[in-house]
Amino acid sequence: MKKAARRRLAALARGGCGWLSIPSRLGGREIMEPARFIWRALRSRFRDHRGELSAIRRHIRPGDVVCDIGANKGSFLYWLSRWCQHGRVVAFEPQADLAEYLVMMCRNLQLNNTTIEHSAVFSKTGEQQLFIPLDHKPGASLIQTPHDGDTGIVSVPTVSLDDYFSDDTRVAVLKVDVEGAEKHVFDGARRILERDMPLLVFECESRHIDGNMSDVFSYLEDLGYRGSFVQQGQTRPLSFFNEDIHQKRDGDYFWKKRGYCSNFIFVRDIK
């Protein structure tokens, strides 16, 4: 973020504008990290993930329980906390420094309905190795693929969602960004998927996936879900998705190119 933009955002946040505000008790350099956090949230809402967040906004209700799985630096977290209001947000982040950062941001911004869990979501509760690309921490994954470069390895606690949530908790939304471990997350949440029918907003890429993308889609479709993918902020039926076109591996940083589609939205119809 450029210095001028940071100053403008900090001034706006300091003055307060309803839903966008930073507590007045923060001052000086202390205000800049919350300002960056809100900047990421705004960029996500109105540019990078407008289709995904619009779907969540339409689905979520005050009092809902929602999950941010693979929360990273929290670009979705601010909106989830705001929209479910008197409900509950549980954010899972296996990287210790990022989990600590999210705890600090939630405390500073008074996102009091949010719980940060320093753990990875997986098919079973226990412990797994987390592979962290040395040059790209957001790419950390429980799944190591031949496409990975140099990685660091740490052991992290894992939890299945069916173990984490009690039988009397109803989960409304699962946002999932786990760099290839999507099927494992859904395997560990089968009770929740079958009973609660949460909205699913998740990233899925052939370069990361443990198996085939179609395995993930078929698993969810067998549970009664229907899918769509996000293309330039708009949702399109999953039947139009073509991996060779929409995730074409062409040149360096192909996943950042216009037209590359990696996010999917699945809903389960009530019969």
C-alpha positions in Angstrom: 0.0 0.0 0.0 1.4 3.4 -0.9 2.2 5.9 1.9 -0.4 8.4 0.7 -3.1 5.8 0.5 -2.2 4.5 4.0 -2.5 8.0 5.4 -5.9 8.6 3.8 -7.2 5.3 5.1 -5.9 5.9 8.5 -7.5 9.3 8.6 -10.8 7.9 7.4 -10.7 5.1 9.9 -9.7 7.5 12.7 -12.7 9.7 11.9 -15.0 6.8 11.7 -17.7 6.2 9.1 -20.2 3.8 10.6 -19.1 0.2 9.8 -15.5 1.3 9.0 -13.9 2.5 12.1 -10.7 1.9 14.2 -11.0 2.4 18.0 -9.8 5.9 19.0 -7.6 4.4 21.8 -5.1 3.3 19.0 -2.6 5.9 18.0 0.5 6.6 15.9 2.1 3.5 14.4 -0.3 1.3 16.3 -3.1 2.3 13.9 -1.3 1.3 10.7 -1.7 -2.5 11.0 -5.5 -2.3 11.6 -5.6 0.2 8.7 -3.8 -2.3 6.4 -6.2 -5.0 7.6 -9.2 -2.9 6.6 -7.6 -2.0 3.3 -7.2 -5.7 2.5 -10.9 -6.2 3.4 -12.0 -3.4 1.1 -9.8 -4.6 -1.7 -11.2 -8.1 -1.4 -14.9 -6.9 -1.1 -14.8 -4.5 -4.1 -12.1 -5.9 -6.3 -10.5 -9.3 -5.8 -13.4 -11.4 -4.4 -16.5 -9.4 -5.1 -18.4 -12.4 -6.5 -17.5 -14.7 -3.6 -18.2 -12.1 -0.9 -21.5 -11.1 -2.6 -22.6 -14.8 -2.5 -21.7 -15.0 1.2 -23.5 -11.7 1.9 -26.7 -12.9 0.3 -26.6 -16.2 2.3 -25.5 -15.2 5.7 -27.9 -14.1 8.5 -27.4 -12.4 11.8 -26.7 -15.0 14.4 -25.2 -17.5 12.0 -22.1 -19.6 12.7 -19.5 -19.2 9.8 -16.0 -20.6 9.2 -13.0 -19.0 7.6 -10.7 -22.0 6.9 -7.2 -20.9 5.9 -7.8 -17.4 7.0 -4.3 -16.2 6.2 -4.2 -12.4 6.7 -8.0 -12.1 7.1 -9.2 -10.5 3.8 -12.6 -12.2 4.4 -12.7 -12.1 8.1 -13.8 -8.5 8.6 -16.9 -9.0 6.5 -17.8 -12.4 8.0 -17.7 -10.8 11.5 -19.8 -7.8 10.5 -22.4 -9.8 8.6 -23.1 -12.5 11.1 -23.3 -9.8 13.9 -24.5 -11.6 17.0 -23.5 -15.0 15.6 -20.0 -16.5 15.6 -17.0 -16.6 13.3 -14.4 -19.3 13.7 -11.2 -18.7 11.7 -8.6 -21.5 11.3 -5.0 -20.6 10.5 -2.2 -23.1 10.9 0.7 -20.6 10.6 1.5 -19.4 14.1 2.6 -15.9 13.1 -0.5 -15.3 11.0 -2.8 -16.7 13.7 -1.2 -14.3 16.3 -1.7 -11.4 13.8 -5.4 -12.3 13.4 -5.9 -12.4 17.2 -4.3 -8.9 17.4 -6.4 -7.5 14.6 -9.6 -8.9 16.1 -8.8 -7.4 19.5 -7.8 -4.0 18.0 -10.9 -3.8 15.8 -13.2 -5.3 18.4 -14.3 -8.2 16.3 -15.6 -9.8 19.4 -17.7 -12.5 17.7 -14.6 -14.0 16.2 -12.5 -16.9 17.5 -9.0 -17.6 16.0 -7.9 -21.2 16.1 -4.2 -21.9 15.5 -4.8 -25.2 13.6 -5.4 -26.6 10.2 -8.7 -28.1 9.1 -8.3 -31.7 7.8 -10.2 -35.0 7.5 -9.1 -36.0 11.0 -8.0 -34.4 14.3 -4.4 -34.9 15.2 -1.2 -33.5 13.7 0.2 -33.1 10.2 3.1 -31.6 8.3 2.5 -28.1 6.8 4.6 -27.3 3.7 5.3 -23.6 3.5 6.9 -22.2 0.3 9.9 -20.2 1.2 9.0 -17.4 -1.2 5.2 -17.5 -0.9 3.7 -18.1 2.6 0.1 -17.8 1.4 0.7 -21.1 -0.5 1.2 -23.1 2.7 -0.5 -26.5 2.4 -0.9 -29.9 4.1 -0.4 -31.4 0.6 3.0 -31.4 -1.1 2.9 -31.7 -4.9 5.6 -32.0 -7.5 4.9 -28.4 -8.5 6.1 -27.0 -5.2 9.5 -25.4 -5.0 11.7 -25.0 -1.9 9.5 -25.4 1.2 9.9 -25.3 4.9 8.1 -27.9 7.0 6.5 -27.5 10.4 4.2 -29.8 12.3 0.8 -28.2 13.0 -2.3 -29.4 14.9 -5.3 -30.4 12.7 -9.0 -30.7 13.5 -11.9 -32.0 11.6 -15.0 -29.7 11.6 -17.2 -32.6 12.7 -15.0 -33.0 15.7 -14.7 -29.3 16.4 -18.4 -28.4 16.3 -20.9 -30.0 18.7 -24.0 -31.7 17.3 -26.2 -28.8 18.3 -24.2 -26.2 16.4 -25.5 -25.3 12.9 -22.9 -24.0 10.5 -24.1 -21.7 7.7 -21.0 -20.9 5.6 -17.6 -22.6 5.0 -15.0 -20.4 3.2 -12.1 -22.7 2.4 -8.7 -21.8 1.1 -6.3 -24.7 1.8 -4.1 -25.0 -1.3 -5.1 -28.5 -2.4 -6.6 -30.1 0.8 -10.2 -29.2 -0.1 -11.4 -32.8 -0.3 -9.8 -33.6 3.1 -11.7 -30.6 4.7 -15.0 -31.8 3.3 -14.3 -35.4 4.3 -14.0 -34.2 7.9 -17.2 -32.1 7.7 -19.5 -34.7 6.2 -22.0 -34.5 9.1 -22.1 -30.8 8.7 -22.5 -30.9 4.9 -25.3 -33.5 5.1 -27.2 -31.9 7.9 -26.6 -28.1 7.9 -26.1 -27.7 4.1 -23.7 -24.7 4.5 -22.8 -22.5 1.6 -19.4 -23.5 0.3 -17.0 -20.9 -1.1 -13.6 -22.4 -1.8 -10.5 -22.2 -3.9 -9.6 -25.3 -6.0 -6.6 -25.5 -8.4 -5.3 -28.4 -10.4 -1.7 -27.3 -9.6 -2.3 -27.9 -5.9 -5.0 -30.6 -5.7 -4.5 -34.0 -4.1 -6.1 -36.0 -6.9 -8.4 -34.4 -9.5 -10.6 -31.3 -9.3 -13.5 -33.5 -10.5 -13.1 -35.7 -7.4 -13.9 -32.7 -5.2 -16.8 -31.6 -7.4 -18.3 -35.1 -7.7 -18.1 -35.6 -3.9 -20.1 -32.4 -3.3 -22.6 -33.2 -6.1 -23.2 -36.6 -4.6 -24.3 -34.8 -1.4 -26.8 -32.7 -3.4 -24.7 -29.6 -4.0 -24.7 -27.7 -7.3 -21.7 -25.7 -8.2 -20.6 -22.5 -10.0 -17.3 -20.8 -10.6 -16.3 -17.2 -10.4 -15.0 -15.5 -13.5 -14.0 -11.8 -13.3 -16.4 -11.2 -10.4 -19.4 -13.0 -11.9 -20.6 -16.6 -11.2 -21.1 -19.1 -14.0 -22.5 -22.7 -13.9 -19.9 -25.3 -13.2 -20.8 -27.0 -16.5 -19.1 -24.2 -18.3 -15.8 -24.7 -16.4 -13.0 -26.1 -18.5 -9.7 -26.7 -16.7 -7.6 -26.3 -19.9 -9.1 -22.9 -20.5 -9.9 -21.4 -17.1 -6.7 -22.7 -15.4 -4.4 -22.6 -18.4 -0.7 -23.0 -17.4 0.8 -20.5 -19.7 4.0 -18.7 -18.7 5.2 -17.4 -15.4 2.6 -16.5 -12.7 -0.2 -17.9 -14.9 -2.5 -18.0 -11.9 -2.4 -14.2 -11.7 -3.4 -13.7 -15.3 -6.8 -12.3 -16.3 -9.2 -15.1 -17.0 -7.7 -17.6 -14.6 -10.5 -19.0 -12.4 -9.8 -20.7 -9.1 -12.8 -20.0 -6.8 -16.0 -22.0 -6.7 -19.3 -21.6 -5.0 -21.5 -24.6 -4.1 -25.0 -24.5 -2.7 -27.2 -27.3 -1.7 -30.9 -27.1 -2.6 -33.5 -27.8 0.0 -35.8 -30.5 -1.1 
